[in-house]
Every structure is written in C-alpha cells, then in structure tokens.
Amino acid sequence: MPDPRKPFYLTTPIYYVNDAPHIGHAYTTVAADMVTRWHRQRQEPVWFLTGTDEHGQKVMRTAEANGVSPQAWADRLVEASWKPVLGVLDVRNDDFIRTTQDRHTTRVQTFIQDLHDKGEIYAGSYEGPYCVGCEEYKLPGDLVPGTGEYEGELVCALHGRPVEMLAEQNYFFKMSEYTQKLLDFYEANPTFVQPPSARNEVLAFVKQGLQDLSISRNTFDWGIPIPWDTTHVLYVWFDALLNYATAVGYGSDDPAERERFERTWPASVHLVGKDILRFHAVIWPAMLMAAGLPLPKQVFAHGWLLVGGEKMSKSKLTGIAPSQIIDHFGSDAFRYYFLRAIPFGQDGSFSWEDLSARYNAELANGFGNLASRVAAMVAKYFGGALPAAGEPGPGELALADVAAKAVADAEDAIDRMALHEVINAVWTIVEATNGYITEQAPWQVAKDPSEREGAAEREGAAERESSAGLPDAGAFRQGGRLATILVTSAEALRALAVLLNPVTPKAAAELWTLLGAQGPLGPLAEQQVSAAGVFGQLPAGTPITKGAALFPRLEDPQEPLT
C-alpha cells in the first residue's frame, strides 16, 4: 500500500542531451540527492525525479552534426552517459523522465490542448534575436557586445555566441496577463523563490511587465506536435517544464497514475541552476495558474561552478566529466567537496588542488582517521567488543551536547537548503571528537593500574601478549574511565554515520559496519536523523572491527583536467 502521507517531491532540471554530463550537472544532481536522502533519513516518504530534455533545435543540430537522427542521438547519450553517471555519483533517484517518452508527450498535448480550449493561446507572429543554446528569444538587455572572433556582434551573455534573428508564425501563451497574479503570489509566498538574491532578480524582472510567450516553432519538426496544428511543434521549454507534472501522472488515463498525481503534486522543491531561474519561477507558475493547477512550494536556484572564472560549459570547453574526479578521489569525496566547499546558492570555483587539500585534511585525517583510531583502541584494549561505559563526566556531557546541537543546526539548515551549513554543523562532531580524544588521552589512561581488571588477569594477559604477539586485550575494567572514553567516541561515530549517510553514503555504510551497529540498531537507512545525537544507543558487547580506511590518504595532489 502507498504511504498515505504526501511525499517530499524534489526535482532536478531535466538536462539537455546535446552532450555528455559535466560536473556542473553532477553538482545539481548530488545536491538533490543529499536533500532527498536527508528527508528519507527523517523516515519521510520521498520522490526524487531527474531526467533528460531531448527536444529542441540545439539537440537537433547536434544530432545532425554527428550524422544521426535526433532520437538516435538522444537514445545513445541517455544510455551511454546520462543514466550511468547517476550510478557513478551514488544518486538514488526514484524516476528518470525522458521528454521523448509517450508518458510525457501525450500528457503534454493534453495540457496544451486544455490551455488552448481555455483561450490562453492565440496565433500570431514574432521576430527577434534567438539563442539556440538557451532555446530562448532574447530581450535587448540579455545581449552583450561580442569579443574576439565575434567582435562587432551582439552575443548571448551566457553562451558568448551570436544570436540568430528569427521571424516566425507562432502560437502565443498570454503570459502578460499573469504579471500581477505572479507578483501577488510572490508576496503571499515569500519563500517560493530562493535564495533571496534569486527572489529579488525574479521580482525585478516581473515588475517590468511580462510579454506574451511564443510557444511553438514551425521551422523545424523535432518536438511535440501542437495537437490542433501539427505543422507546429511545441516550444522546448513549454515541453520540458511539464515533465515535473507528467512524470508523476498528470494527464494520464490510468486511475492509479491520476491518484499518484493527486498524492504527489505539487512539487516540494524544484532545484535549478540560476541560468534557468526565470523559466521555472516565471513561465512555469504562469502555465500552472492558467491550467488551474497548484504551484510548487519552492524554486531554489543554486550558483554556478566556475573554472578559470567561467561557468562550467561544454561549449566553452570548460566541461569536466565527473569521472575525471571520481576515478581519483571516489564518489564520496566528490559529493562532500562540492556540497561543503561552495555555499549553496552562490557561485563557487573548483580546483583540483583545493579538493585534494580538503580530502587529505578533512576526510582522510579528520574523519577517516578518527574512525580508525577508535576501532584500533577498542580492539587493543577490549578485544574488539564495545565495553560498558561508566558515569559520564564533563567531557562526555560536552561531546553529547555538541552532537545534539549539530543535529538541531543541521535540521534547520536542510529546510533552508543551506547544504554547506548542514555539513558544517555535522563536522563539529568530527572536530569535537578528535579534540575530546586528544584531551582525554585514552592511551595514557590505559597505563593506570586502576583501569585493569585484576592482577591475575593482568599476568594472564601479559603472557598471552608475549607468547602470541597480541595486544593486551580484554584486561581492562568495564565501566572504567578508559571504557567510558571509547564508548563515548563510538557514540559520536554512530551519530556521524547517520548524519553523513546523505552526504557520503559509502563511507557512512562502512562506518556502520565498523561499529557493528546493524545488529543491535538495525539498518542505517532506518535510523531517525532527529535521534542521531542521543548518546547511549550502542550496547556493551557490540563488535567493533577495524577495516580498511574510510578515506585512504592520497599522495597525488594534482591532476590535469584537460
């Protein structure tokens, strides 16, 4: 039976298939994955959608340049590049929508016919500058003087390439009628567009007054035919935006699909790059208003990844394949770095050197070494079985307070989509636990005779150690100071496994295994995030195993990304 609660429904943009994915696409996708994994860790129902945008002039021209049909090109790219990269990134999406699928195309035609029947669409003509890269007619303010080979021409500010002057007979959506309706909606729903800088941009744009939108093309045929006039295909953005509704059942004749739409819609968050903000925060809500459908709860526009000061782009030869990074550092490090190093919502620069430095300092030496140290000491002093702790002292209580605050701060940050703040909050546990171990010095405590179980046991342990070359294990007092320190440290690691599962899922799973937590506590995915900071969950006797390093130290600090 489906969960009766409304799911947290998050979408990425659907990505153009004119080329293979680069780390800019991966950045959006892993951010979406972290957010949805966090909501799953809250034990909420979740629906996470991603996919590909396969219509439009840009895709058609790319296919022609490669000597294949647009459909063949899309099929090849989706199967060889776009779907596989989700596995490379450890992304746990629930659905993958393609705009060439029947479940999308037929439902889009249902939507556009409904708008036509309601009088929201009319025939007209349009002439203006068109950017094929953006798939958008440009306003004068969107163009800038070209440089280099394009000097003397006006170019798209985003792609840096000349626009084309197009004159077409088109169908138009009466978007101008939604100017005030949108402004009223933004005022009534102040968090609909986030972050605040994105909201301010959208408000300023809409306050200038909206123009009616050309929504069809008749100069090429790679698109969804307009149902009442098949000499036209639907404007690619009108087509693409509808994926968020068609994928969850809008327009279906199947009662189960219609029920799924009622249960899932509206989307909780549309996660987009800031370059496509206006499509999602202006055109999309106007479309939904015209159709009488509920609007999404939020459109969140993150910043760009910059390489050499420029936006990540295949057309500008600054696109870096995710595998170029993941093959060296691993998927967990990729996810951690881009989600923590760049304040989410702002632009951020990527460099191999910075990633390498953070990997070694924060992941290998900070987090990974912490897990290894605790496991090694439990093995050495207690034979690999978690001891029973004694009464907590000020140090233990302080560390538990750090964990509790980290959970509260992270929970607050995730709801604001401040993903870097989530990880910063969780990382206070890493730093505090390392500091706690240094301050408590369990290796010194182990030298205290009062920590031993008894003279006979000490002698027996010493004999075992000298004869077999084994550490002096099992001779330390349960409930003593040494036991308390190591149990407290293990509890901090347990909290980290739960809280970092959305960020570094492979390392979190390995840590859960190292802690032996599956037996007494159950699967990692079933741990409630709100309870992660409550110490005292691992019972005495839990087996602690020292496996391979969570993040092996990497000695190669640089790698050319060319």
C-alpha positions as CSV (number, residue, x, y, z in Angstrom):
1,M,0.0,0.0,0.0
2,P,1.3,3.5,-0.8
3,D,2.2,5.7,2.1
4,P,-0.8,7.9,2.8
5,R,1.5,10.9,3.7
6,K,2.3,13.3,1.0
7,P,5.9,12.7,-0.2
8,F,8.7,15.2,-0.2
9,Y,8.9,15.7,-4.0
10,L,12.1,17.1,-5.3
11,T,13.2,17.6,-8.9
12,T,16.4,18.4,-10.7
13,P,16.2,20.2,-14.1
14,I,16.0,17.8,-16.9
15,Y,19.3,18.0,-18.7
16,Y,19.9,18.7,-22.4
17,V,21.3,15.7,-24.3
18,N,23.4,17.7,-26.7
19,D,26.5,16.4,-24.9
20,A,27.6,14.2,-22.0
21,P,27.2,15.4,-18.4
22,H,29.9,17.5,-16.8
23,I,30.5,18.3,-13.1
24,G,28.1,21.3,-13.3
25,H,25.2,18.8,-14.0
26,A,26.6,16.5,-11.3
27,Y,26.7,19.3,-8.8
28,T,22.9,19.9,-9.1
29,T,22.2,16.1,-9.0
30,V,24.2,15.3,-5.9
31,A,22.7,18.3,-4.1
32,A,19.3,16.9,-4.9
33,D,20.4,13.5,-3.8
34,M,21.7,14.8,-0.5
35,V,18.4,16.6,0.3
36,T,16.2,13.7,-0.6
37,R,18.4,11.3,1.3
38,W,18.2,13.5,4.4
39,H,14.4,13.5,4.1
40,R,14.5,9.7,3.8
41,Q,16.7,9.6,6.9
42,R,13.9,11.5,8.6
43,Q,11.7,8.5,7.7
44,E,9.6,10.6,5.4
45,P,8.2,9.4,2.0
46,V,10.2,10.9,-0.8
47,W,10.0,11.1,-4.6
48,F,13.1,12.2,-6.4
49,L,12.9,12.9,-10.1
50,T,15.6,13.6,-12.7
51,G,15.8,13.1,-16.4
52,T,16.7,14.4,-19.9
53,D,15.3,17.1,-22.2
54,E,15.6,15.7,-25.7
55,H,13.6,18.1,-28.0
56,G,14.5,21.4,-29.5
57,Q,16.8,23.0,-32.1
58,K,20.0,22.5,-30.1
59,V,19.6,18.8,-29.8
60,M,18.5,18.5,-33.5
61,R,21.6,20.4,-34.7
62,T,23.9,18.4,-32.5
63,A,22.4,15.1,-33.9
64,E,22.8,16.4,-37.5
65,A,26.4,17.3,-36.9
66,N,27.0,13.7,-35.8
67,G,25.2,12.2,-38.7
68,V,22.3,10.6,-36.8
69,S,18.7,11.3,-36.1
70,P,17.8,13.3,-33.0
71,Q,16.1,10.3,-31.5
72,A,19.1,8.0,-32.1
73,W,21.4,10.7,-30.7
74,A,19.2,11.1,-27.6
75,D,19.0,7.3,-27.1
76,R,22.8,6.9,-27.3
77,L,23.6,9.8,-24.9
78,V,21.0,8.8,-22.3
79,E,22.0,5.1,-22.2
80,A,25.8,5.6,-22.5
81,S,26.2,8.8,-20.4
82,W,23.3,10.3,-18.5
83,K,21.9,7.2,-16.8
84,P,25.3,5.7,-16.0
85,V,26.6,8.9,-14.3
86,L,23.8,8.5,-11.7
87,G,25.5,5.3,-10.5
88,V,28.9,6.9,-10.6
89,L,27.6,9.7,-8.3
90,D,25.7,7.3,-6.0
91,V,22.5,9.0,-6.8
92,R,19.3,7.4,-5.5
93,N,16.6,8.8,-7.8
94,D,13.1,7.3,-7.9
95,D,12.3,8.1,-11.5
96,F,14.1,9.2,-14.7
97,I,11.9,11.0,-17.2
98,R,12.7,11.4,-20.9
99,T,10.8,14.0,-22.9
100,T,10.6,11.6,-25.8
101,Q,8.7,9.0,-23.8
102,D,5.0,8.5,-24.6
103,R,4.1,9.1,-21.0
104,H,5.4,12.6,-21.4
105,T,4.5,13.6,-25.0
106,T,0.8,12.6,-24.8
107,R,0.3,14.3,-21.5
108,V,2.0,17.5,-22.7
109,Q,-0.5,17.5,-25.6
110,T,-3.3,17.1,-23.1
111,F,-2.0,20.1,-21.2
112,I,-1.5,22.4,-24.2
113,Q,-4.9,21.5,-25.6
114,D,-6.5,22.4,-22.3
115,L,-4.9,25.8,-22.4
116,H,-6.0,26.3,-26.0
117,D,-9.5,25.4,-25.1
118,K,-9.5,27.9,-22.2
119,G,-8.5,30.7,-24.6
120,E,-5.0,31.1,-23.1
121,I,-3.3,30.6,-26.5
122,Y,-3.6,32.5,-29.8
123,A,-1.9,32.6,-33.2
124,G,0.5,35.5,-34.1
125,S,3.9,36.3,-35.5
126,Y,7.2,37.1,-33.8
127,E,10.6,38.4,-34.9
128,G,13.6,38.7,-32.7
129,P,17.0,37.5,-31.6
130,Y,17.1,33.8,-30.7
131,C,19.8,31.9,-28.8
132,V,19.8,28.3,-29.8
133,G,22.0,27.4,-26.8
134,C,19.4,28.9,-24.4
135,E,16.4,27.9,-26.6
136,E,15.0,31.3,-25.9
137,Y,14.2,34.6,-27.6
138,K,16.4,37.2,-26.1
139,L,15.5,40.7,-24.8
140,P,17.8,43.5,-25.6
141,G,19.2,43.5,-22.1
142,D,20.2,39.8,-22.4
143,L,22.7,40.6,-25.2
144,V,26.3,41.9,-24.8
145,P,29.0,43.0,-27.3
146,G,31.0,40.1,-28.6
147,T,34.8,39.8,-28.3
148,G,37.4,38.0,-30.3
149,E,36.0,36.4,-33.4
150,Y,32.6,37.8,-32.5
151,E,33.7,41.4,-32.1
152,G,31.2,43.8,-33.6
153,E,28.3,41.4,-33.0
154,L,25.8,41.0,-30.2
155,V,26.1,37.7,-28.4
156,C,24.2,35.8,-25.7
157,A,25.5,36.9,-22.3
158,L,25.5,33.3,-21.1
159,H,26.9,31.4,-24.1
160,G,29.1,34.1,-25.6
161,R,27.9,33.2,-29.1
162,P,25.9,35.3,-31.7
163,V,22.2,35.1,-31.6
164,E,20.1,34.4,-34.7
165,M,17.3,36.7,-36.0
166,L,14.2,34.6,-36.4
167,A,10.8,35.6,-37.8
168,E,8.1,33.0,-37.4
169,Q,4.3,32.5,-37.4
170,N,3.8,31.1,-33.9
171,Y,1.2,30.4,-31.2
172,F,1.5,32.5,-28.1
173,F,0.7,32.0,-24.5
174,K,-1.0,35.0,-22.8
175,M,1.7,35.3,-20.2
176,S,1.4,39.1,-20.0
177,E,-2.0,38.6,-18.2
178,Y,-0.1,36.9,-15.3
179,T,2.2,39.8,-14.4
180,Q,0.2,41.0,-11.4
181,K,-1.0,37.5,-10.5
182,L,2.6,36.4,-10.2
183,L,3.6,39.4,-8.1
184,D,0.7,38.8,-5.8
185,F,1.7,35.1,-5.5
186,Y,5.4,36.0,-4.7
187,E,4.2,38.4,-2.0
188,A,1.9,35.8,-0.4
189,N,4.6,33.1,-0.7
190,P,7.9,34.9,0.2
191,T,10.0,31.6,0.1
192,F,8.7,30.5,-3.3
193,V,11.9,31.7,-5.0
194,Q,15.1,31.2,-3.1
195,P,17.7,32.2,-2.2
196,P,16.8,35.9,-1.5
197,S,19.1,37.0,-4.4
198,A,17.2,34.9,-6.8
199,R,13.9,36.2,-5.4
200,N,15.0,39.8,-5.9
201,E,16.0,39.0,-9.5
202,V,12.6,37.5,-10.3
203,L,10.7,40.3,-8.7
204,A,12.6,42.9,-10.6
205,F,12.1,41.1,-13.9
206,V,8.3,40.6,-13.5
207,K,7.8,44.1,-12.3
208,Q,9.0,45.4,-15.7
209,G,5.9,43.7,-17.2
210,L,5.7,40.3,-19.0
211,Q,5.3,39.8,-22.7
212,D,3.2,37.1,-24.2
213,L,5.4,34.0,-24.9
214,S,5.9,32.3,-28.3
215,I,5.3,28.6,-27.6
216,S,5.6,27.0,-31.0
217,R,8.1,26.6,-33.8
218,N,7.3,25.8,-37.5
219,T,10.9,26.0,-39.0
220,F,11.9,22.5,-37.7
221,D,10.0,19.4,-36.6
222,W,12.0,17.9,-33.7
223,G,9.5,18.4,-30.9
224,I,6.0,17.6,-29.7
225,P,3.4,18.4,-32.4
226,I,0.8,21.0,-31.5
227,P,-2.4,18.9,-31.3
228,W,-4.7,21.3,-33.2
229,D,-2.0,22.3,-35.8
230,T,0.6,19.6,-36.4
231,T,2.7,21.9,-38.7
232,H,4.0,23.4,-35.4
233,V,6.0,21.8,-32.6
234,L,5.8,23.0,-29.0
235,Y,8.5,25.4,-27.7
236,V,11.0,23.2,-26.0
237,W,10.8,25.0,-22.6
238,F,7.0,24.7,-22.5
239,D,7.5,21.0,-23.2
240,A,10.4,20.5,-20.7
241,L,8.8,22.3,-17.8
242,L,5.8,20.0,-17.9
243,N,8.0,16.9,-17.1
244,Y,7.6,17.7,-13.4
245,A,3.9,17.1,-13.7
246,T,3.7,14.4,-16.4
247,A,6.3,12.2,-14.6
248,V,4.0,11.8,-11.6
249,G,0.8,11.2,-13.6
250,Y,-0.6,14.4,-14.8
251,G,-2.9,13.9,-17.8
252,S,-2.9,10.1,-17.6
253,D,-5.9,8.0,-18.3
254,D,-4.8,5.4,-15.7
255,P,-6.7,5.9,-12.4
256,A,-3.6,4.8,-10.5
257,E,-1.5,7.4,-12.2
258,R,-4.1,10.1,-11.6
259,E,-4.1,9.1,-7.9
260,R,-0.4,9.3,-7.8
261,F,-0.5,12.8,-9.2
262,E,-3.0,13.9,-6.6
263,R,-0.9,12.4,-3.9
264,T,2.4,13.7,-5.1
265,W,1.8,17.1,-6.7
266,P,2.7,19.9,-6.1
267,A,6.5,19.6,-6.0
268,S,8.2,20.5,-2.8
269,V,11.3,21.9,-4.4
270,H,12.4,22.5,-8.0
271,L,16.2,22.6,-7.8
272,V,17.7,24.6,-10.7
273,G,20.8,26.4,-11.8
274,K,20.4,30.2,-11.7
275,D,20.7,30.5,-15.5
276,I,17.3,28.8,-15.9
277,L,15.6,30.5,-13.0
278,R,13.2,32.7,-15.0
279,F,11.8,29.7,-16.8
280,H,11.0,28.0,-13.5
281,A,10.0,31.0,-11.4
282,V,8.0,33.0,-14.0
283,I,6.9,30.9,-17.0
284,W,6.2,27.7,-15.1
285,P,4.0,29.2,-12.4
286,A,2.1,31.2,-15.0
287,M,1.5,28.0,-17.0
288,L,0.2,26.3,-13.9
289,M,-2.0,29.2,-13.0
290,A,-3.5,29.2,-16.5
291,A,-4.2,25.4,-16.1
292,G,-5.7,25.8,-12.7
293,L,-3.1,23.6,-11.1
294,P,-1.4,24.1,-7.7
295,L,2.0,25.7,-7.8
296,P,5.2,24.2,-6.5
297,K,6.2,25.1,-3.0
298,Q,9.7,26.4,-3.9
299,V,12.1,27.0,-6.7
300,F,15.7,27.1,-5.5
301,A,18.4,28.4,-7.8
302,H,21.9,27.4,-6.9
303,G,25.0,29.2,-8.2
304,W,27.4,28.1,-11.0
305,L,30.6,26.1,-10.8
306,L,33.4,28.2,-12.2
307,V,36.5,27.0,-13.8
308,G,39.0,29.7,-14.7
309,G,36.5,32.3,-13.7
310,E,33.9,31.0,-16.2
311,K,30.7,28.9,-15.8
312,M,31.2,25.2,-16.4
313,S,30.3,24.7,-20.1
314,K,30.9,22.2,-22.8
315,S,30.5,25.0,-25.4
316,K,33.4,26.9,-23.8
317,L,35.5,23.8,-23.4
318,T,35.4,24.1,-19.6
319,G,33.3,21.0,-19.0
320,I,34.9,18.4,-16.7
321,A,33.5,14.9,-16.7
322,P,32.6,13.6,-13.1
323,S,34.7,10.5,-13.7
324,Q,37.8,12.6,-14.1
325,I,37.5,13.5,-10.4
326,I,35.7,10.4,-9.0
327,D,38.2,7.9,-10.5
328,H,40.9,9.5,-8.3
329,F,39.1,10.7,-5.2
330,G,36.0,8.5,-5.1
331,S,32.3,9.5,-5.2
332,D,32.0,10.3,-1.5
333,A,34.8,12.8,-1.7
334,F,33.2,14.4,-4.9
335,R,29.9,14.7,-3.1
336,Y,31.4,16.1,0.1
337,Y,33.7,18.6,-1.6
338,F,31.1,20.2,-3.8
339,L,28.4,20.3,-1.2
340,R,30.6,21.7,1.6
341,A,33.2,23.9,-0.2
342,I,30.7,26.1,-2.1
343,P,28.0,28.0,-0.1
344,F,24.8,26.6,-1.7
345,G,23.1,29.3,-3.7
346,Q,26.3,31.1,-4.6
347,D,28.8,30.7,-7.4
348,G,31.9,28.7,-6.5
349,S,35.3,28.0,-8.1
350,F,36.6,24.4,-8.4
351,S,40.2,23.5,-8.3
352,W,41.9,20.1,-8.1
353,E,44.4,21.4,-5.6
354,D,41.6,22.6,-3.2
355,L,39.8,19.3,-3.5
356,S,43.0,17.4,-2.8
357,A,43.8,19.5,0.2
358,R,40.3,19.1,1.7
359,Y,40.3,15.4,1.0
360,N,43.5,14.8,3.0
361,A,42.9,17.3,5.8
362,E,39.1,16.8,6.4
363,L,38.2,13.4,5.1
364,A,41.4,11.3,5.5
365,N,43.0,12.9,8.5
366,G,39.9,14.3,10.2
367,F,37.0,11.9,9.7
368,G,38.6,8.7,8.5
369,N,41.5,8.7,11.0
370,L,39.0,9.3,13.8
371,A,37.2,6.1,12.9
372,S,40.4,4.1,12.6
373,R,41.7,5.3,15.9
374,V,38.6,4.4,17.9
375,A,38.3,1.0,16.3
376,A,42.0,0.3,16.9
377,M,41.8,1.2,20.6
378,V,38.6,-0.9,21.2
379,A,40.5,-3.8,19.5
380,K,43.6,-3.2,21.6
381,Y,42.1,-2.6,25.0
382,F,38.8,-4.6,24.9
383,G,39.3,-7.3,22.3
384,G,37.1,-5.6,19.7
385,A,34.0,-5.6,21.8
386,L,32.5,-2.3,23.0
387,P,32.8,-2.2,26.8
388,A,30.2,-1.0,29.2
389,A,30.7,2.7,30.0
390,G,30.9,4.3,33.4
391,E,29.2,7.5,34.5
392,P,29.8,10.4,32.0
393,G,31.9,13.3,33.2
394,P,32.1,16.8,31.9
395,G,34.0,15.8,28.8
396,E,31.4,13.2,27.8
397,L,28.5,15.5,28.5
398,A,30.1,18.3,26.4
399,L,30.6,16.0,23.5
400,A,27.0,14.8,23.7
401,D,25.9,18.4,23.7
402,V,27.9,19.1,20.6
403,A,26.2,16.2,18.8
404,A,22.7,17.3,19.9
405,K,23.4,20.9,18.7
406,A,24.8,19.6,15.4
407,V,21.6,17.7,14.7
408,A,19.4,20.7,15.5
409,D,21.5,23.0,13.4
410,A,21.7,20.6,10.5
411,E,17.9,20.1,10.6
412,D,17.4,23.8,10.5
413,A,19.8,24.2,7.6
414,I,18.4,21.4,5.4
415,D,15.0,23.1,5.5
416,R,16.6,26.3,4.3
417,M,18.5,24.4,1.5
418,A,21.8,25.6,3.1
419,L,23.6,22.4,2.3
420,H,27.0,23.6,3.2
421,E,25.7,24.6,6.6
422,V,24.3,21.1,7.1
423,I,27.8,19.6,6.6
424,N,29.5,22.3,8.7
425,A,27.1,21.5,11.6
426,V,27.8,17.8,11.3
427,W,31.5,18.4,11.1
428,T,31.6,19.9,14.5
429,I,31.1,16.4,15.8
430,V,34.3,15.3,13.9
431,E,36.3,18.1,15.3
432,A,34.9,17.9,18.8
433,T,35.5,14.1,19.0
434,N,39.1,14.4,17.8
435,G,39.6,17.1,20.4
436,Y,37.9,15.0,23.0
437,I,40.2,12.0,22.3
438,T,43.3,14.2,22.4
439,E,42.3,15.8,25.7
440,Q,41.2,12.5,27.4
441,A,44.3,10.6,26.1
442,P,42.9,7.1,26.4
443,W,46.4,5.6,25.7
444,Q,47.6,7.3,28.9
445,V,44.5,6.2,30.8
446,A,45.3,2.6,29.8
447,K,48.6,2.8,31.7
448,D,46.7,3.5,35.0
449,P,46.7,0.2,37.1
450,S,43.3,1.0,38.4
451,E,41.9,0.5,34.9
452,R,42.9,-3.1,35.0
453,E,40.5,-5.9,36.0
454,G,42.9,-7.6,38.4
455,A,46.5,-8.8,38.9
456,A,45.8,-12.4,37.8
457,E,44.1,-11.2,34.7
458,R,46.9,-8.7,34.0
459,E,49.5,-11.5,34.3
460,G,47.4,-13.8,32.0
461,A,47.0,-11.0,29.5
462,A,50.7,-10.2,29.6
463,E,51.5,-13.9,29.0
464,R,49.1,-14.1,26.1
465,E,50.6,-10.9,24.6
466,S,54.2,-12.1,24.9
467,S,53.5,-15.6,23.6
468,A,51.2,-14.7,20.7
469,G,52.3,-11.2,19.8
470,L,48.8,-10.0,20.5
471,P,47.8,-6.7,22.1
472,D,46.9,-6.7,25.8
473,A,43.2,-7.0,25.1
474,G,40.4,-7.9,27.4
475,A,42.2,-7.0,30.6
476,F,40.6,-3.5,31.1
477,R,37.9,-2.8,33.5
478,Q,34.3,-2.5,32.2
479,G,32.8,0.8,33.4
480,G,36.2,2.4,34.0
481,R,37.5,5.6,32.6
482,L,39.0,4.0,29.5
483,A,35.8,2.3,28.7
484,T,33.8,5.5,29.1
485,I,36.1,7.4,26.7
486,L,35.9,4.8,24.0
487,V,32.2,4.2,24.3
488,T,31.6,8.0,24.1
489,S,33.8,8.1,21.0
490,A,32.0,5.2,19.4
491,E,28.7,7.0,20.1
492,A,30.0,10.1,18.3
493,L,30.9,7.9,15.3
494,R,27.4,6.4,15.3
495,A,25.9,9.8,15.1
496,L,28.3,10.7,12.2
497,A,27.3,7.6,10.3
498,V,23.6,8.6,10.4
499,L,24.2,12.3,9.7
500,L,26.7,11.7,6.9
501,N,24.7,9.0,5.2
502,P,23.0,11.6,2.9
503,V,26.4,13.1,2.1
504,T,28.9,10.3,1.9
505,P,26.8,7.2,1.7
506,K,29.6,4.7,1.0
507,A,31.7,5.8,4.0
508,A,28.7,6.0,6.2
509,A,27.8,2.4,5.4
510,E,31.3,1.3,6.0
511,L,31.3,3.1,9.4
512,W,28.0,1.5,10.3
513,T,29.6,-1.9,9.6
514,L,32.8,-1.0,11.5
515,L,30.6,-0.1,14.6
516,G,28.7,-3.4,14.4
517,A,25.5,-1.2,14.6
518,Q,23.4,-3.2,12.2
519,G,22.8,-6.0,14.8
520,P,21.5,-4.0,17.8
521,L,20.1,-1.0,16.0
522,G,19.0,-2.2,12.5
523,P,19.8,-0.8,9.0
524,L,21.5,2.6,8.7
525,A,18.7,3.8,6.5
526,E,16.2,3.2,9.2
527,Q,17.9,5.5,11.8
528,Q,15.9,8.6,12.6
529,V,18.0,11.6,12.0
530,S,16.5,13.5,14.8
531,A,17.7,10.9,17.3
532,A,21.2,10.7,15.9
533,G,22.7,12.9,18.6
534,V,21.3,11.0,21.5
535,F,24.2,9.1,23.1
536,G,23.9,5.7,24.7
537,Q,22.4,3.7,21.8
538,L,25.2,1.1,21.2
539,P,25.0,-1.7,23.8
540,A,28.0,-3.2,25.5
541,G,29.4,-6.1,23.6
542,T,28.8,-4.6,20.2
543,P,31.6,-5.9,17.9
544,I,33.9,-3.1,16.6
545,T,36.0,-4.0,13.7
546,K,38.9,-2.2,12.2
547,G,38.6,-2.4,8.4
548,A,40.1,-0.5,5.5
549,A,40.5,3.2,5.9
550,L,37.3,5.1,5.1
551,F,39.3,7.6,3.1
552,P,42.8,6.4,2.3
553,R,45.4,9.2,2.1
554,L,46.1,10.2,-1.5
555,E,49.6,11.3,-2.3
556,D,48.9,12.7,-5.8
557,P,47.9,16.3,-5.2
558,Q,47.4,17.4,-8.8
559,E,45.8,16.1,-11.9
560,P,45.5,17.9,-15.2
561,L,41.8,18.3,-16.2
562,T,42.3,18.6,-19.9
